[in-house]
């Protein structure tokens, strides 16, 4: 049997970038995978088709992580579709940039709603369905540890909250045999932050390896935590940033 054969996963924000790479990697390893999306419906269905091409079930769920009911509903729907839920990947995210004087209340509420409240609610809903061996993996950011540029305060605050949540969650669900971990990507080549974008040269200058990461780098780390190799890892934060936070 493949490494994740018989497992069922939900990846929030799985229609593109890091989320899509994670969803496909989990499917390659044998998991059935549901993904959520907000706007990129066509791309979400393309990812689902690729999941099915691996011989796994792929489910697409329209769910805005800014909507509390939609977040919980996506978790419950995944359980209904697959009959189980073994892996939750809290990946959905937004990027709101601005100096402290310029960020609006709307941006604050949206960012915290997606990066913190949604992660809490999805995890809370997921543990109701998980049995021993369950995995909860959240996607943070290397910017939660160090902030090399101005204008990142809101984003960094929202991502740094996940460290405390993950440690606390690991304590809460450890006796049930469920693990909780956090992966911090650094500069990664996605639509949100392309390797040929305006700030790419400045970002690469901070990376000892001298290159952007690929979404597959994050997906492989998540897959390890989701599989047998991650069974004794919980409450951990793993940074995948080419050394930029070294």
C-alpha positions, 0 to 999 in steps of 0.5 A: 500500500502507498504511504498515504493509501486509504487516507482522506485529506482537506487542503484549504486554498488548494486551487493554486500555488502551494496549496495545489502542490500539497494537494497533488503530492498527497494524492501521489502518495495515495490520499483522497483529497478535497480542496477549497477555493474562493475565486479560481473555480476553473483552476480548482477543478483542474487540480481535482482532475489531476488528483483523479489522474493519480487514481484518487478521489478529488473533491472541490468545495467552494468555501471562503475561509473568511466565512466561519460557517464555510470553513466548518462546512468544508471540513464536515463535507470532506468527512461526508464525501470520503467517510473519514478525515485523516489530514487537514492542511490549513493553507488558505491565505491572503496578503495585505501589505501596508505601513501601520498608518495605512492598513484598514480595519477591513484588511485587519479583519480579513487577514486575521479571519483567514490566517487565525480564526479559520485555522482555529475553526477548521482544526476544531471541526477536524478533530471531531472527525479524526481518529488516532494518526490524524494530522493537522498541518498549518502553513505559516510564513518565515515572516512570522519569525523575522521581518526584513521589510516595512509594511509586513506587521499585519501579515507577520502578526497573523502568521506568528499567532499560528506558532502558539496555536500549534503548540497548544493544539499539540497538547490538546490532541496528543492523547488522541494520537493526533499531531499538529505542526506548522510549516513556514515557507520562505520566498516561494515561486507562486502567483502571489510572489513570483520568482521574477517579480518586482521584489524578487531580487531583494528577497533572493539577496537574503537567501543563502541558497540564492534561489526561490523555493518551489511549491513542491519544496513545501509540499514535500515537507507537508507530505512527510509530516502527514505520513509515517515519518511524522508520527513522532513530530508534533507541536513543531515549526519547520522553516523551509526558506533556503536559510533566509532566517538563519 
